[in-house]
Amino acid sequence: MVFSFWQQVLFEHWDRLEETVRTGTPAADFYRWLEERPDTLREFQTMLDRQARMLAPEVVEHVAVPAGPARLVDIGGGHAGYSIAFCRQHPQLRAVVLDLAGALATGARAVAEAGLADRIATEAWDITGDQPIPGPPADVVLLFNIVHGYRPARNRELLRRVAAQTAVGGTVALVEPLNDPASSGSASGDAFVKLFSLNLLHGQGGQAYPYEEIAGWLRAAGFGDVRARALAASPNDHLILATRQPAG
């Protein structure tokens, strides 16, 4: 499935890559391309779900959740894999997954199969729109594999919106491939990050960012205690955590 998905990306989605490289502006829209291809979208969501199953045990271990009743918002986590893992680990937790309707179809099935429909909701929400993040402030906000899809100005705005919906003392957690020298610990891993970054530029206008740039956005949005750790299950990926600070 992974090879099938990337074959379609390389031989179909990349058909205007030269135009993107020449102009510096995306010649394609990755998520619209996916929405127009339901089978490819299912492959993509299944691939993300498998990654979540691989990374979730380690991620859940390192993201703090309050001991009492708590709320988690999973932005762009349509497959719901991380929300399921967190709710299984923390019985006091309730979650909502926000994503496009097509992506949420996979997650809704997974939530039902996990027997967690009473604790995990799925809600259609467009991250690129101007609507506020729905619901009350959250104790934990997940932004996994999100900011690399957008340009810096949009990421700064997104993190300001996230901060506005995060309870003081709450946690925002990001999972990102970092475009830092030798961040993966291997030449092949660094090469993959560069190739992945090219794909991001072509389809979304984003890129893999250095850690310090992401940390700067978080601090500017009102988060503190920013820290990162490489994930043992996937050295290309890093878990970045930050804590919502009191206003002023």
C-alpha positions in Angstrom: 0.0 0.0 0.0 2.8 2.4 0.8 4.5 1.7 -2.5 1.2 2.1 -4.4 0.5 5.4 -2.8 4.0 6.9 -3.5 3.9 5.5 -7.0 0.7 7.6 -7.6 2.3 10.6 -6.0 5.5 10.4 -8.1 4.0 9.6 -11.5 0.7 11.5 -11.3 0.8 14.2 -8.6 4.3 15.3 -9.6 3.4 15.8 -13.3 3.8 19.6 -12.8 6.8 19.6 -10.4 9.0 21.5 -12.8 6.5 24.4 -12.7 6.6 24.4 -8.9 10.4 24.5 -8.8 10.6 27.3 -11.4 8.0 29.5 -9.7 8.3 28.6 -6.1 4.5 28.4 -6.0 2.6 25.1 -5.7 1.4 23.9 -9.0 -0.8 21.3 -7.4 -3.2 20.9 -4.4 -2.3 17.7 -2.5 -5.5 17.4 -0.4 -7.8 18.4 -3.3 -6.0 15.7 -5.4 -6.7 13.2 -2.6 -10.3 14.2 -2.2 -10.9 13.6 -5.9 -9.4 10.0 -5.6 -11.3 8.2 -2.8 -9.2 5.0 -3.2 -5.9 7.0 -2.9 -7.3 8.9 0.0 -8.1 5.6 1.8 -4.6 4.4 1.1 -3.2 7.7 2.5 -5.3 7.5 5.7 -4.5 3.8 6.2 -0.8 4.6 5.8 -1.1 7.4 8.4 -3.0 5.0 10.7 -0.2 2.5 10.5 2.3 5.1 11.3 0.1 6.1 14.3 0.0 2.5 15.5 3.8 2.4 15.4 4.4 5.8 17.1 1.4 6.0 19.5 2.8 3.9 22.4 5.9 6.2 22.6 3.9 9.4 22.0 1.3 8.6 24.7 4.0 7.9 27.2 5.5 11.4 26.8 2.4 13.6 26.5 1.0 14.6 29.9 -2.8 14.3 30.5 -4.5 15.7 33.6 -5.6 13.1 36.1 -9.2 14.3 36.2 -11.7 14.7 33.4 -9.8 16.0 30.4 -10.4 17.0 26.8 -8.2 16.3 23.8 -8.5 17.9 20.3 -6.8 16.1 17.5 -6.4 18.5 14.6 -6.0 16.9 11.2 -6.0 13.4 12.7 -8.7 12.0 10.4 -7.7 8.3 10.9 -8.2 8.8 14.7 -5.4 6.5 15.6 -3.8 8.8 18.1 -7.1 9.7 19.8 -7.9 6.1 20.2 -4.5 5.4 21.8 -4.8 8.3 24.2 -8.4 7.3 25.2 -7.4 3.7 25.8 -4.5 4.9 28.0 -6.5 7.5 29.9 -10.1 6.5 30.8 -10.9 10.0 32.1 -10.2 11.5 28.6 -12.6 12.5 25.9 -11.5 13.5 22.4 -12.7 15.2 19.3 -11.0 14.6 15.9 -11.1 17.6 13.5 -10.5 17.0 9.8 -12.1 17.1 6.3 -15.2 14.9 5.9 -13.5 12.5 3.5 -10.6 11.9 5.9 -12.9 11.4 8.9 -14.7 8.5 7.3 -11.7 6.2 8.1 -11.5 7.6 11.7 -15.2 7.2 12.4 -15.0 3.5 11.5 -11.9 3.0 13.6 -13.5 4.7 16.6 -16.6 2.5 16.3 -14.5 -0.7 16.0 -12.6 0.4 19.1 -15.8 0.7 21.1 -15.0 4.4 21.8 -17.8 6.2 20.0 -19.1 7.5 23.4 -15.7 9.2 24.1 -14.3 10.2 20.7 -16.3 12.5 18.4 -15.4 13.3 14.8 -16.2 16.7 13.4 -15.7 18.2 9.9 -13.5 21.3 10.1 -11.3 22.9 7.6 -7.9 23.9 9.0 -7.4 26.3 6.1 -10.6 28.2 6.8 -11.2 31.1 9.2 -13.5 29.4 11.6 -12.3 29.1 15.2 -11.4 25.7 16.6 -14.7 24.4 17.9 -15.5 23.5 21.5 -14.2 24.6 24.9 -10.5 24.9 25.7 -8.6 21.7 25.5 -6.1 20.1 27.9 -4.2 18.5 25.1 -4.0 19.5 21.4 -2.4 17.2 18.9 -1.0 18.7 15.6 0.7 15.7 14.1 2.2 16.1 10.7 0.4 19.4 10.1 2.7 22.4 10.2 5.0 21.0 7.5 2.1 21.4 5.1 2.0 25.2 5.4 4.0 28.3 5.0 5.4 30.1 8.1 2.7 32.9 8.2 -0.1 30.4 8.1 1.6 28.3 10.8 2.0 31.3 13.1 -1.7 32.1 12.7 -2.7 28.4 13.2 -0.7 28.2 16.4 -2.2 31.4 17.7 -5.7 29.8 17.2 -4.5 26.7 18.9 -3.3 28.7 21.9 -6.6 30.4 22.1 -8.3 27.0 22.5 -5.7 25.5 24.9 -6.3 25.7 28.6 -3.6 27.4 30.7 -1.2 24.7 31.7 -2.4 22.5 28.8 -0.1 20.9 26.3 0.2 21.2 22.5 2.0 18.2 20.9 3.4 18.2 17.4 5.0 15.3 15.4 7.2 16.6 12.7 10.2 15.5 10.5 12.8 18.2 11.2 15.0 19.7 8.6 18.0 20.0 10.8 21.5 18.7 9.9 21.6 14.9 10.7 18.3 15.1 12.6 17.5 11.5 11.7 20.9 10.2 12.5 21.4 8.7 9.0 22.2 10.0 5.5 19.3 8.1 4.1 16.9 9.6 6.6 18.1 13.1 5.9 17.7 12.4 2.1 14.1 11.3 2.7 13.3 14.5 4.7 14.7 16.6 1.8 12.6 14.6 -0.8 9.5 14.8 1.4 10.1 18.6 1.8 10.1 18.9 -2.0 6.8 17.0 -2.2 5.3 19.4 0.4 6.4 22.4 -1.6 4.8 21.1 -4.7 1.4 20.1 -3.2 0.9 22.4 -0.3 3.5 25.2 -0.3 5.1 23.9 2.9 8.3 22.2 3.8 10.0 20.3 6.6 11.1 23.0 9.1 14.1 23.3 11.5 13.3 22.8 15.2 14.2 26.3 16.2 11.8 27.9 13.7 8.8 25.8 15.0 9.8 26.5 18.6 9.8 30.2 17.8 6.3 30.1 16.4 5.1 28.2 19.6 6.7 30.8 21.9 5.2 33.7 19.9 1.8 32.1 20.2 1.9 31.9 24.0 3.5 28.5 24.7 6.5 27.9 26.8 8.7 25.0 28.0 9.2 24.0 24.4 11.1 20.8 24.0 11.7 18.0 21.4 12.7 14.4 21.3 13.4 12.0 18.5 11.0 9.1 18.3 12.8 5.8 18.6 10.3 4.0 16.4 10.9 6.5 13.6 14.1 8.6 13.9 12.9 10.9 11.1 10.1 12.0 13.3 10.3 14.2 16.4 7.8 14.9 19.2 7.6 18.6 20.0 5.9 19.6 23.2 5.0 23.0 24.7 2.9 24.3 27.6 0.2 27.0 27.4 1.4 30.0 29.5 -0.9 32.4 31.4 -1.8 35.5 29.4 0.5 38.5 30.1 
